[in-house]
Amino acid sequence: MQQHVEFRNLDKPPQMEQQGRYRSNWNRPLNGMLKLNVDGSFSKEKRQGSWGYVIRDNEGDVIQAGEEKILHALDAWYTELYACINGVKAAQSMGIHNFILETDALLTKQAMQGCGFRLSPLGV
């Protein structure tokens, strides 16, 4: 499995462009806060996926990161949910309970903020 660029460069804060803008869309959390970024990927042909997470402080320094392959995935949304659930579990296992969770999956965000998906086959 290829590692994402984000995971290969974990020891470096997001890079600045010439005009003072960051290349990525990552926004720093407020002072004293941590941000948990999660993402999932899915291969329709193999019915497999992967997920990963990065916990950063307000300076962009990595507190912890991880990734894992998903051998049996239903679809892309499944991998995004899996990333959210397991990223949160990883943070909690470190004793981190107050953080900002960020995902690029709008459907996942909507499912976590409301109860419209409570009867989904994934149990959310």
Secondary structure, DSSP 8 states (H G I E B T S, - for coil): ----HHHHTTTS---B-TTS-BSS------TT-EEEEEEEEEETTTTEEEEEEEEEETTS-EEEEEEEEESS-S-HHHHHHHHHHHHHHHHHHTT--S-EEEES-HHHHHHHHSSTTTTSTT--
